[in-house]
Amino acid sequence: MELDPRVRRFSGRLGAKVFGCGRNAENLAKLSRELSDHGIDNATRATSVRDPAQVAELIDDVWTRFGRLDVVINGAGGQFAAPALEITPKGWHAVVETILYGSRYLMQAAARRWREENHPGAIVNLATNRDKAMVGIPHTIAARAGQIGLGMSLAVEWAPYDIRINSIAIGKIASPGLRNYPPSARATFAHNPLRRLGDVMDIAQAAVYLSAPSGKFITGTVLSVDGGDQVWGEYWPLGKPDYFKIGGE
């Protein structure tokens, strides 16, 4: 759930009260100051989404602070590129528990409170394209595919409580997270038909669309915001046009 500050500012400008969480208290304090400087009512809590007890306390804090919870944006993540044969159990668990377990704990805790309060809710999971191989980050694609599948199932199960759940399949976005990739990966950042990186505001606007009244008849779906990456193919029977060539191809 450690979203780019621009995403949270965008929501705040639209009238949202923002409750942020993450593991780093210093970063949360910086975020809170920034939101306050923009006149956005906000609160934060240092939380590990891998701990269901901490997540339950987080949800209680949100209701105590704001008296309600309308939208949950599941943005927790973490990964490191490595050959699948070299990933240790500890490394695998860290990624899968943060992405899959963490989003599950948060969705369940929020839904329980919504059911108790007879209050509608919306959840948006920030995921990735699950229909393509992602060589070097198998733990990430496994966790994200599970996250999307879980969200689709819960969208059906929790529909009687007026809880909507959708996911965003995010492509390559110009964000600080790109620093975590080795230089050898940079040639593939624009590996989509539009031949460019996306921007964090592309994701922010998609999240608002799905969680606001604009998305009131949308649930159980996956919205791809990836420059067309999900339809990118490497089958070129007539040869690959220069426009689509990458690096030294």
N, C-alpha and C positions, 0 to 999 in steps of 0.2 A: 504494500500500500504506500510505498514511498514514491509518490508521484512528483513529476517535475513541478516546481512552484508555479509555472505559468498555467498549468492545468487547474490548480486550485484557485488561482486568481481569477481565471475565466469563470469558474463556477460561482465564485463570490460576487463578481460583477453582475451576474444574473440574479442575485438575491439569495444565494445559498449561504447558510451558516456552515462553516467547515470544521470538522473534527479530524485532525490528522494523527496518524500513529506511525511508528517505526521503532527501530531498536536504538537509534542514536539520539540521545537527549539533546545534544548540542545542535544537531541539524534541525530537530523539532523546534528548538527555541528560536533558531534563525528563521524558520518557516513562519512561526507565529508572529515574530516581529514584522516580517515582510507583509503578511496578510493584514495585520493591524495598521500598518502604514498606508494600506490601500482602503482602509475603512471597513474591512471585512471581519465580522464577528467570528471568532474562532477559538478553538481549544486544541490541545495536543496531549498525548499520553505515550510514554515510552512503553512499547509492547512488542513481544515476540509472538507472531501469529502461529508459531510452532507449538505454543503452550495454550491449550484450550482454556485453562483457568484464567490466564491473562486476557484472553479474548473475551471471555464472559464478563470480566471486570471492565473491560473497555466499553462494551455495549451498555453496561449499567451506567458508566460515566457519561456516555453520550446522552442518555435519557435524563440523567440528573442535571446535566449542564444545559441542555436545550429543550427538554420536555418532550422530545420526539426524535424519531429517526426515519427519514424518508428514503434515502438512497445509500447504498453501499457500493463503493468502487474497489474491487479486489485488484490491487496492483502490485502485491508483493511478488518478488522474484529474486533470482540470483542464479548465476551459472558460470561455468568456466569451460572453455573449449579444451578437449583432450580426447585422444583415441579411446574408443570404448573399451578396449582391452586393458587400458591403464587406469581407468576410473576405479577408485577404491570404494568399498562399501560406505565409508564415512562421507566421501564426496557425493556419492549417489543419494544418500539419505538427506544430506543438507539441502540439495536442490529440490528433491521430490517432496520433502516434508514442508519446505517453505511454500512452494507453489501449490501443490495438491492438498496436502493436509491443512495448510494455513487457510486456504480459501474455503475448504470444507468447514473448518471450525468457525470461521467468521460468518459464513452463510447460515449455518445452523443456529448460532447464537442470536443473530439478527432475526431470523425467522421465528424462533421461539418467543422472542419479545413481541414481535409484530402480532403473532397469534394471541398472546396474552392480552395485548392492548387493543385487539381488534382493529389494527392499523394497517393499511396497505403499505407495500414496500416494493422497491426495485433494486435489483442487483446487476451490476455490470462487471464481468470478469475480463480483465485485460490479458489476453492469451496470444496465441500465434497460429500460423498456418499449420494445421495438423495433417494435411494431405500430401506433404512432400517430405522426402528424406532430409534430415538435417545432420549431416555427417560432422562429427566432432562435438555435438551437444545432445547425445541420445537421452540423457537424463531430463533435459529440458523439454524435448518433444514428447517424451513419455508422460511427464507431469502435466504439460499443457493439454495434451489430448485427453487425459483423465479429467482435468478441470472442465473442459468443454463438455465432455460426456456427462459428467456429474451435473453441470448446470442445466443441460437439456432435460435430464431425468427429473431434477428437482422442480423445474418449471412446470412439469405436469403434476407432480405430487402436491405442490404447494399452491397451485392455481386456485383452489377453493378458499384460500386465505387472502386472495388478491395480491399475491406476491409474484412479480415478474422477474425472470432471470434471463439475461442475454450475455453474449460474449463478443468481444472484438478480436478478430484475428489481425494482429499488428504486423506490418512489414518492417522494413529497415527504416528507422527514424533517426533523424539528426538530434542526438541527445548525448549527455555525458557518458551514458552507458557504453557507447561505441569504443571508449578508451580501453575497455576490458578485452577487446579482441586484438589478436596479433596483427602486425602489418600485412601479413600474407592474406588476411581476410578482406582487406579494404577493397580489393578489386571487385568483390562480389556485392558490395553494399548497394549498388544501383542495379542489381540483377532483377529488373522488372521491366515490363513494356514501356513505362513512362521514363525509365532511365535516369531516375533521380531518387534521392532520399525523401522521406516524408518529414513532416514537422510535428512537434508535440501538439500543436493546436489542431492538427488533423484528428488526433486521438481525442483531445478534449471535446471537440465539437461532436464527435461520434458518440462519446459517453453521455453528453448532455442530451443528444437526440434520443438515445435509447432510454434514458432514465426519467426524462421530463414528460409532460403530457403529450408531447409530440410522438412518443413511443408507447402510448397507453394501450395500443392493440398489437403490440409486438412482444412476444415471449418465446423462449426456447430456441432462439435463432443465433446465428453467428454472422456478424457483419465484418467483411474483410476490408481493412483499410491498409492497403499494401502496394498501391501502384500497379495492381494487376498481377502481383507475384503468384497468386494462386492459379493463374492460367498460363504462366510462363512455361514454355516447353523447349526442349533441346532437339526436336525432330525437324530437320530442315532438308526435305527431299530435293529442293532446288538450290541448296546452298544457303548459308547465313548472310543476310545483308550486312554491310559494313556498320550500319546504325546500331545493330544489336551485338556487335562483337565487343568482348571485354578483354582488357589488358593486351596481351600479345597474341591473341587468337588470329 
